[in-house]
Amino acid sequence: MKQSQQIQREFQSTSRSILSQVSRGVLVGLVVGAIVSSFRFFIEHLFHVVQGLYKDLGRSPINWIIILSMYLFIILLASQLIKKNKR
């Protein structure tokens, strides 16, 4: 009788542990999904902004400066990332 109670306690403890891990996994999945979705939305929105700048390049020379500064920012950011991760 004592052994069956011990087995039952271990089973309940294991079940709670599994449920805890599954709920953590679901929560992490939701948070990461929200972050990735917002990042993709931002990239898509930025892509439309750049398309609009390219369409108006002939009419507004300020767009050249905006596009070139964005490219310069990307180049500087990439060079810093490469410098930090030489391996």
Secondary structure, 3 states (H helix, E strand, C coil): CHHHHHHHHHHHHHHHHHHHHHHHHHHHHHHHHHHHHHHHHHHHHHHHHHHHHHHCCCCCCHHHHHHHHHHHHHHHHHHHHHHHCCC
